[in-house]
Amino acid sequence: MALSFSNPSRSYDGTRHGVWFWGYDKAREITFFVEDGVLKNFDSALGSDEAEVLASFDRHRNEILKVAMSLYADGPQTLYTLH
């Protein structure tokens, strides 16, 4: 299974306190959600402001995508949560 992140889109979810992003395995879309607690591991002073959370996600995108790829390797689901 070859997972790619060709779509750079991401979306803040204030209700669930995190960021949604998407990967693709051929034509199949895989949804990922990273909780803001994970982002606080990268940025300990991170607040809950949408712009701040998205900026943190963007700064640490490569590390987040590596974690997402390792989760995906464990089994082909359609939704993964990084917590």
SVG drawing of the C-alpha trace seen along z (x, -y; Angstrom):
<svg xmlns="http://www.w3.org/2000/svg" viewBox="-18 -32 27 36">
<polyline fill="none" stroke="black" stroke-width="0.4" points="0.0,0.0 1.5,-3.3 0.1,-6.2 0.6,-9.7 -0.4,-13.1 -0.8,-14.9 -3.5,-17.2 -2.1,-19.8 -5.5,-20.7 -6.1,-20.6 -9.1,-21.7 -9.4,-22.9 -12.1,-21.3 -12.8,-23.4 -15.4,-21.0 -13.0,-18.0 -9.9,-20.1 -7.6,-19.1 -6.9,-19.1 -8.3,-16.9 -6.1,-16.0 -6.2,-13.5 -4.0,-10.9 -4.5,-8.7 -3.8,-5.1 -4.3,-5.1 -7.9,-6.4 -8.9,-5.7 -9.1,-8.7 -7.9,-8.1 -9.0,-10.6 -6.7,-11.5 -7.3,-13.5 -4.6,-14.9 -5.6,-16.0 -4.3,-19.3 -2.6,-17.4 -0.3,-15.9 0.6,-19.3 1.3,-20.5 4.0,-17.9 5.7,-19.9 4.7,-23.3 4.2,-23.3 2.8,-26.8 0.2,-26.1 -3.2,-27.7 -6.6,-26.8 -6.8,-29.5 -7.6,-28.1 -4.8,-30.0 -2.3,-29.0 -3.2,-25.3 -3.1,-25.3 0.3,-27.1 1.6,-24.4 0.3,-21.7 2.0,-23.3 5.3,-23.7 5.3,-20.0 3.6,-18.5 6.5,-16.2 6.6,-14.6 2.8,-14.3 2.8,-12.6 5.4,-10.1 3.3,-9.2 0.2,-8.9 2.1,-6.6 3.2,-4.3 -0.4,-4.1 -1.6,-3.3 0.9,-0.5 -0.8,1.2 -4.0,1.8 -6.1,0.2 -8.9,-1.7 -10.6,-4.8 -10.2,-7.0 -7.2,-7.3 -6.8,-9.4 -3.3,-10.6 -3.5,-11.0"/>
</svg>
